[in-house]
Amino acid sequence: MASPLSTGKKSVNLATSGPRVSKIRRDPPPVVKQKVVLPPDERDRRDAVIGILAFTLAILVILLAFAAWSGWSPRQYTVYF
């Protein structure tokens, strides 16, 4: 009997450990948007301005509601140029 001819290729071990990696090409994951972090003093300044404007608007609404309830109207005055 003749012996089999040897080839130059190495044998493949199909019992590898670990998960098999997919060969399907996929789009890369989207770039994570970074949050803009404001310095604390700038954020506090902005919050203070918003608070002052909200308080002023609330007082203005209360004054106009009281004026309308008491019967005052700007139509009572005549402006001459």
C-alpha angles and dihedrals in degrees: 000000000000122000118238117263115253118236126210093238124102119233117256119236106219094182096077120159123239133038121313114248118232116240093205112118113233135182113265116257115270118266112263111241113233119228118241107234114202120210111257095245092053092048091048091050091051092047091050092052091049091049093050092049092048092049092048091050091050092051090048092052091049092050093049091048091051091047092050091047093051092050100251117145133174087232088076090076127070119208117208122198 
